């Protein structure tokens, strides 16, 4: 044999075997989730977090908005057709079979006849007639296949037996491959190549079964050969080593057999049995080389036997791979059972064979490795026959389960084909039939349920699920059942499925994760945290969910788990930081996500925490997302996010206008939006409008009233409403008010301060200065002084501003640097100081932030002075007057309306102004200004 023969017939099968082994290992360790995915599905909930906190000295108000919490619930998805892998499998199998045909043609006469009989049998179970060539149920395809595969080998063997192995291969293998290609091309069924790749599996299993039988005693035989060679010339008692090894090995195999049959389930898990196959195959290579030397073979050249071994190894490892990547559970179970049966039967008989033939001189150190398979007393052939009887006994012991396993696995091949070509009805019938015949068959069950649901037959799907729990359901089936029950609002059914699942599969991460989320839904937060803490493998998902539950239940909020680069975990971390009033050390962009829900969550949570882009850029992102969204709820949430972004930029006027739009467009949430508007107005000191909003919120169904809102209603000139809400919601006024319906308020310094604060927006200079001077010294007076500076300093001259500044600087709690910079800004009326002074920039962020707030009247006037024409100045004043009742602002608006020829609007404004300004004061103001 030359080097070409060595490469083609030995190295090529070895390479294919190695590749197949890597494919098998990769499938098991890294791609196990491909055929029947378990993926974390994302759903969102909302939790209130503070956007801002208003400290009015005696009362604190939290402006709360909703943040997204993203939870990941593991779901069993529909089976995924493995078309590419199946085609690769079919191609490799047929290539190895074709290569093996040329080797078979070299066998001696009677062996060749027997081998060709086996080949023809294998071709009859190849499923080639399913190509429907010549019509349905026609045998024409099989006849053509036999002519193209068997006949060339027969002709060469009979008439051209002198041909070299390479020459035989050049003729037989191309004809075999071309015959299969011809049949596939001539077929008119859908994707005939996929049909053949599926159906050829049965033929491959038959070959694999013979190979697994052949290596049945490889480990015991290989161990004996190793001991014999090591002991040669030494004389150790290797019989003891062999006996101990064999007994332990047989006992372990028998325990595995009991576990496979369910007679004695092992309390521990063990590695997949294909590892045993790989080990036995590798060790068997050394054993087969000894056999070829010691036993007369039906071929002349050793390379033929070696090549046949590696072809058998390659086909078998590809069959194991096929079972894994298609998740054909009956097929995998058949391979496991058959492997254990053959290992027990042949190992036991081979051990007896060794004792019968070598026990007398096994320990003498003689070269037994060279004659292991040559004794005639208990011949090797007789050992093989005895092992067949043992194999039959084991099959009977296991109730012949391999027969239905093999039959059902064949049904799954056809079901996979029809499923892949989207013939749902045929696929469902076959999968359902497969599952009824063999219940340890999760892919068939889940495919059946999914196909029933697609066909709008939920009752049939439910019946399948219920029947699955009569046996021992898999994790896939439990997840499917629990999630379907959850979607149908059957909380306790879902809880039962998951708890039952954890009894069968303790510590399973998927089941624990979903159970924790159900506990959370049932308001059992501690149980949820406890279960999530047990998760080992799916830490990313678990940590993300833990953070979500921390925010949802406001529990265990001392510290959030680390989520690294996990996007969903970071979204929840933003909500966690927002709950605690902290800035996150990272920022997210909606471009980081593909899912619309996650994009919306990123926008909301990031903008609540800290916007990172310009306002115009962020609003453009929202507008572009809104254009592609059809869900009304999503549109509503995006508009709320837009409101949050405007608020963060200090655009109070725009924020309130957009809130008003939401109230009109989403009546079902009007109460919430009225309350949100009220909180914003409370933050601006406009208690009068806030009180009106609160009344409207209550009429629209808002119920989250607290004690701190009663002073807003009372001092916002809605005294009757304050008492009504107090009684309705069983609240009590704060101690500092001591209000009752008969006596009115007992005036305390705190109450006087709150009263002056509520009237500040529409007060005149004499009013607010006298009130300020009349208050007791302390933090409340300092707070009122600050409000006068930022809201009423346009009434004051430089000296008066400095007097208030000096008073404020006397208080230790005051940020003296900020007050000094603020006073300088108000005196100079130079808006550029906001961006140049650190403290002002921290407080107001930007020039747009202060000019966008209609309640900061001095800054509104600064913006007016910067406007280029009279129309722009009027527009600035008019927009501010929609919210601000400052008399000077209104009279300035009237003055500019007269300048631009809109006197009728000015007169209308004067009528409105007269409703809250006394006539004498109004006339005096008109004389001074107009």
C-alpha positions, 0 to 999 in steps of 0.5 A, spaced: 500 500 500 502 506 498 502 513 501 495 515 497 492 509 500 494 511 507 491 518 506 485 516 503 483 510 507 486 511 514 487 518 515 481 521 512 476 516 516 481 518 522 480 526 520 472 525 520 472 521 526 476 527 530 472 532 527 465 528 528 468 528 536 469 535 536 462 536 533 459 532 538 463 535 544 461 542 541 454 540 541 453 538 548 457 543 551 456 549 547 450 548 542 446 544 547 440 549 546 440 550 539 435 545 537 430 546 543 432 553 545 431 555 553 431 563 552 430 568 557 424 572 555 424 579 557 417 583 560 417 589 564 414 592 570 414 599 572 416 602 579 416 609 582 422 612 583 424 620 585 425 624 579 426 630 584 425 632 591 422 639 593 424 641 600 420 646 603 423 646 610 417 643 614 414 639 608 418 634 603 415 632 596 417 627 592 416 628 584 415 620 583 415 618 576 415 610 573 421 607 571 422 600 567 424 594 571 426 588 566 425 581 568 427 575 564 423 569 565 426 563 562 421 560 556 421 554 552 421 556 545 419 552 539 424 547 536 429 550 531 430 546 524 437 544 524 437 543 516 444 545 515 447 540 520 442 535 518 445 536 510 452 535 513 451 529 517 447 526 511 453 528 506 458 525 511 455 518 512 454 517 505 461 519 503 463 514 509 459 508 506 461 509 499 468 509 501 467 503 505 464 499 499 470 499 495 473 496 502 468 491 502 469 489 495 476 486 497 473 481 502 474 474 500 468 470 497 463 468 502 465 474 506 464 479 500 457 475 499 455 476 506 457 483 506 453 485 500 447 482 503 448 486 509 449 492 504 443 491 500 439 490 507 442 497 509 439 500 502 432 497 504 432 501 510 435 508 507 428 510 506 430 512 499 423 510 496 420 516 500 423 520 494 417 518 490 421 516 484 416 513 479 410 514 484 408 513 491 410 506 494 414 505 488 421 501 489 424 504 483 428 509 487 431 503 491 432 499 485 436 504 482 440 505 488 442 498 489 444 498 481 448 504 483 451 502 489 452 494 490 452 492 482 459 496 481 462 493 487 459 486 485 462 487 478 469 489 480 469 483 485 467 478 480 471 480 474 476 485 476 479 482 482 486 484 480 484 492 481 488 496 486 484 498 492 485 505 489 482 504 482 476 500 486 475 506 490 475 511 484 470 507 480 465 505 486 465 511 490 464 516 485 458 512 482 455 511 489 455 518 490 453 520 483 447 515 484 444 518 490 445 525 487 441 523 481 436 520 485 435 527 489 435 531 483 430 527 480 425 527 486 419 532 485 418 532 493 420 538 497 427 539 499 429 531 497 436 532 500 433 534 507 429 528 506 434 523 504 439 526 510 434 524 515 432 518 512 439 515 512 440 516 519 436 509 520 441 506 516 447 509 520 444 507 526 444 500 524 452 501 522 453 504 529 450 498 533 454 493 529 460 498 531 458 499 538 457 491 539 464 490 536 468 495 541 463 492 547 469 489 551 474 494 548 476 497 555 477 490 559 481 488 553 485 494 552 486 494 560 488 487 559 493 488 553 496 494 557 497 490 564 500 484 560 505 488 556 507 492 563 507 485 566 512 482 561 518 479 564 516 482 571 511 477 574 506 481 578 499 478 580 495 482 574 489 477 575 487 481 581 488 488 577 484 485 572 478 482 576 478 489 581 477 493 574 472 489 571 468 488 577 468 495 578 466 497 571 461 492 571 458 494 577 458 501 575 455 499 568 449 495 571 448 501 576 447 506 570 443 500 567 438 500 573 438 508 572 436 508 565 431 503 566 428 507 572 428 501 577 433 504 581 434 512 579 441 514 582 441 519 587 447 523 583 448 525 576 453 522 571 457 524 565 453 523 558 455 516 556 458 518 549 464 519 553 464 512 554 463 511 547 469 515 545 473 512 550 472 505 548 473 507 541 480 510 542 482 504 546 479 499 541 483 502 536 489 498 540 485 492 541 483 492 533 490 492 531 492 486 536 486 482 533 488 483 526 495 480 527 492 475 531 486 472 528 485 470 520 482 476 517 477 476 511 482 481 507 489 481 505 491 487 507 491 490 514 489 497 512 483 495 510 481 492 517 484 499 520 480 503 515 473 499 516 474 501 524 475 508 523 469 508 518 465 505 523 468 510 528 466 516 524 459 513 522 458 512 529 460 519 532 456 522 527 450 518 529 451 521 536 452 528 534 445 527 530 442 525 536 444 531 540 443 536 535 436 534 533 435 532 540 432 526 538 431 523 545 428 516 543 435 516 539 439 518 544 436 513 549 437 507 544 444 509 543 445 509 551 441 503 552 445 499 546 452 502 549 451 499 556 448 493 554 454 491 549 459 494 554 456 489 560 455 483 555 461 483 552 466 485 558 463 480 562 464 474 557 471 477 555 473 477 562 470 470 563 474 468 556 481 471 559 480 467 565 478 461 562 484 461 557 490 465 561 488 464 569 493 459 569 499 463 567 496 470 567 501 472 573 507 469 570 510 475 566 509 471 559 508 475 553 500 474 553 499 480 549 501 477 543 496 471 543 490 474 547 485 472 541 488 466 539 486 460 544 482 455 542 480 452 549 474 457 550 475 460 543 474 468 541 468 466 536 464 462 542 465 468 546 462 473 541 456 468 541 455 467 548 455 475 549 449 475 544 446 471 549 448 476 554 445 481 550 439 478 549 438 477 556 439 484 558 434 487 552 429 482 556 431 485 562 430 492 560 423 490 557 425 490 550 425 498 550 430 499 545 425 497 540 420 502 541 426 507 542 428 505 535 421 505 532 420 512 535 426 515 533 425 513 526 418 517 526 422 523 529 426 523 522 420 524 518 417 529 523 423 533 523 423 533 515 416 536 515 417 541 520 423 543 517 419 544 510 413 548 514 408 542 513 405 543 520 399 538 520 404 532 518 409 534 523 404 535 528 401 528 527 408 525 527 410 529 533 404 527 537 404 520 535 412 520 537 410 522 544 404 518 545 409 512 543 415 514 547 414 519 553 421 521 554 421 525 548 420 533 550 422 535 543 416 532 540 411 534 546 413 541 545 413 541 538 406 538 538 403 543 543 406 549 539 403 547 533 396 546 536 397 553 539 398 555 532 392 552 529 388 555 534 387 549 538 389 551 546 384 545 549 388 540 545 395 543 547 393 543 554 391 536 554 398 534 552 401 538 557 397 535 563 398 528 560 406 530 560 405 531 568 403 524 569 410 521 567 416 525 569 416 531 565 423 534 562 425 541 564 423 544 557 416 541 558 415 544 565 417 551 563 412 551 557 407 548 562 408 554 567 409 559 562 402 557 559 399 557 565 402 564 567 399 567 561 392 565 562 393 568 569 393 561 572 398 563 578 397 557 582 397 552 576 404 555 574 406 555 581 405 548 582 408 546 575 415 550 578 415 547 585 413 540 582 419 541 577 424 543 582 422 536 586 424 533 580 430 537 578 433 540 584 437 547 584 435 547 576 437 555 575 431 556 569 426 553 574 428 557 580 429 563 576 421 563 574 419 561 581 422 567 584 419 571 579 412 568 581 413 569 588 414 576 587 408 576 583 405 573 589 408 579 593 413 574 597 419 578 596 423 574 601 422 567 598 424 570 591 430 573 593 432 567 597 431 562 591 434 567 586 440 567 591 441 559 589 442 560 582 449 558 580 450 558 572 445 563 570 448 569 574 447 574 569 440 573 569 439 572 576 443 578 578 439 582 573 432 580 576 435 581 583 436 588 582 429 589 579 426 586 585 430 590 589 427 596 586 420 593 585 419 591 593 423 597 595 427 591 599 435 589 600 437 596 597 443 597 601 447 594 595 446 592 588 449 586 585 454 587 579 452 586 572 458 588 568 456 589 561 449 586 561 444 590 558 438 588 562 442 588 568 444 595 567 437 598 565 435 595 572 441 598 575 439 605 573 432 604 576 436 602 582 440 608 582 434 613 581 431 610 587 437 611 591 437 618 588 444 617 585 448 618 579 450 611 575 457 611 573 455 609 566 450 611 561 446 607 556 443 609 549 437 606 546 442 604 540 445 599 545 438 595 544 434 592 538 428 590 542 423 596 542 421 595 550 428 595 552 429 601 548 423 605 551 426 602 558 433 605 556 430 612 555 426 612 561 431 610 566 437 614 563 433 620 562 431 619 570 438 618 572 442 623 568 441 625 560 447 625 556 445 628 550 443 635 548 435 636 549 434 636 541 437 630 540 434 626 545 427 629 543 429 627 536 430 619 538 423 619 541 420 622 535 423 617 531 421 611 535 414 614 536 413 613 528 414 606 528 410 604 534 403 602 533 401 600 541 398 606 544 401 604 551 408 605 548 406 611 545 404 614 552 410 611 555 414 615 550 411 621 551 412 621 559 419 620 557 419 626 553 416 630 559 421 627 564 427 629 559 424 636 558 423 637 566 431 634 567 432 640 562 428 645 566 423 646 561 418 647 566 413 650 561 414 645 556 413 639 561 406 642 563 404 643 556 405 636 554 402 633 561 396 637 559 396 634 552 397 627 555 391 628 560 387 630 554 389 624 550 389 618 555 383 619 559 384 613 563 391 615 566 388 622 567 388 622 574 396 620 574 397 626 570 394 631 574 397 629 580 404 629 576 402 636 574 401 638 581 407 635 584 411 639 579 407 646 581 408 644 588 416 644 586 415 651 583 411 654 589 405 655 585 400 652 590 394 655 587 394 651 581 397 645 584 391 645 589 386 645 582 390 639 579 390 635 585 382 636 585 382 634 578 386 628 579 381 626 585 375 626 580 379 622 575 381 616 580 387 618 583 387 615 590 395 616 593 393 622 597 398 623 603 398 628 609 403 633 606 398 634 600 393 637 605 397 644 606 397 645 598 390 644 598 388 649 604 393 654 602 392 653 595 385 656 596 381 650 596 380 649 603 373 645 603 377 640 598 382 639 603 377 637 609 373 633 604 379 629 602 382 629 609 375 625 611 375 621 605 382 618 605 382 618 613 388 623 613 390 628 618 393 635 618 400 636 620 402 638 627 404 645 624 397 647 621 392 644 627 387 646 622 379 644 624 373 647 620 371 651 626 377 655 628 381 655 622 388 655 622 392 656 629 397 661 626 404 658 627 411 661 624 411 655 620 404 656 618 405 663 616 411 661 612 407 656 608 402 662 607 407 667 604 410 661 600 403 660 597 402 667 595 409 669 593 408 668 585 402 674 585 404 678 591 407 685 590 414 688 593 411 691 599 407 684 600 413 679 600 418 684 603 414 685 609 412 678 610 419 676 609 421 681 615 416 679 619 418 672 619 422 669 625 429 668 624 431 661 622 431 656 616 424 658 614 426 665 613 432 663 609 428 659 605 423 664 603 429 669 602 432 665 597 425 664 593 424 672 593 431 672 590 430 667 584 422 669 583 421 676 585 428 680 585 426 683 578 421 688 583 428 689 587 433 694 587 441 692 588 441 694 595 435 690 597 438 684 593 444 685 597 440 686 604 437 679 602 444 676 600 447 678 606 441 675 611 442 669 607 450 669 608 449 669 615 446 662 615 451 656 616 446 651 612 446 656 606 451 655 600 455 661 601 458 661 594 452 659 590 448 665 594 454 670 592 454 668 585 446 668 584 446 675 587 451 677 582 447 674 576 441 678 579 444 684 579 448 684 573 442 681 569 448 677 565 445 670 563 452 668 561 454 667 568 450 661 569 455 657 564 461 660 567 460 660 574 460 653 577 455 653 583 450 656 578 451 651 573 450 646 578 443 649 580 440 651 573 444 647 568 444 652 562 441 658 560 435 654 557 433 651 563 432 658 567 429 661 561 424 655 560 422 656 567 416 661 567 416 661 575 423 664 575 420 671 573 427 675 573 430 670 568 424 671 564 425 678 564 433 677 562 430 673 556 426 678 554 431 683 554 435 679 550 430 678 545 431 681 538 424 684 536 418 686 540 414 680 537 419 675 540 419 679 547 411 679 547 411 671 546 416 670 551 412 674 556 405 671 554 408 664 554 410 665 562 403 668 563 400 662 562 403 659 569 406 665 572 401 670 576 406 675 577 403 682 576 409 685 573 410 680 568 403 681 566 403 688 566 409 688 561 406 683 557 400 688 556 405 693 555 408 689 549 401 687 546 400 695 545 407 696 542 405 690 537 398 692 535 395 687 539 391 692 544 385 687 545 389 682 548 392 686 552 385 689 555 383 682 556 390 680 560 388 686 564 381 683 566 384 677 568 389 680 572 384 684 576 381 678 579 387 677 583 390 684 584 386 689 588 384 695 583 388 700 587 394 696 586 393 695 579 392 702 577 398 704 581 402 699 577 399 701 570 401 708 571 408 706 573 408 702 567 404 703 561 
